[in-house]
Amino acid sequence: MAVPSNVRPYWLVEGQLHVLRKQRAPHTLQWLSSMEEFGAWSSCDPGLVGQKRMLWLRGCPGIGKSTIAAYMVDFLKHLYPQMRVGYFFCEGGIDGLTSPQDIVRTLAYQFTEDAQVRSS
């Protein structure tokens, strides 16, 4: 059975998250939560708009940005179990993981897959 094209990017992102979890060695990246930038980002007012509400990872290909992001997804889901965590992993050359439309579609699906969230 083929995955509908409107949710295909979502499942590709979930696949990326699974692979990145498997690649990460146990007990790594625990230093992340003590970083000043992460602390400032995670403690800012949720109503605030702009740069302070964004934590941007930047670096050369292969340096570990996706691995860090996957750890952060798991960390935030553990830290805030009642909140939705939206995420996307861009991957050049993989259809469904490259375009702004893929990102928006995936984030929208992540936030509406729960009936309670959809109704609110």
Residue pairs with C-beta under 8 A, 6 or more apart in sequence:
3 11
6 105
7 105
7 109
8 96
9 88
9 96
9 97
9 102
9 103
9 105
9 106
10 105
10 106
10 109
10 110
12 94
12 96
12 97
13 87
13 88
13 89
13 97
13 106
16 66
16 70
16 89
16 91
16 97
17 70
17 73
17 87
17 89
20 66
20 67
20 69
20 70
20 89
21 70
21 74
23 67
24 67
24 70
24 71
28 71
29 67
29 68
29 71
32 38
32 68
32 71
32 72
32 75
33 39
33 75
37 55
38 55
40 52
41 52
41 53
41 54
41 55
44 52
44 53
46 53
55 72
57 65
57 68
57 69
58 65
59 65
66 89
69 87
69 89
70 89
73 85
73 87
76 83
76 85
77 85
84 110
84 111
84 114
84 117
85 110
86 107
86 110
86 111
87 110
88 97
88 102
88 103
88 106
88 107
89 97
90 97
90 98
90 103
91 97
91 98
92 98
96 102
111 117
112 118
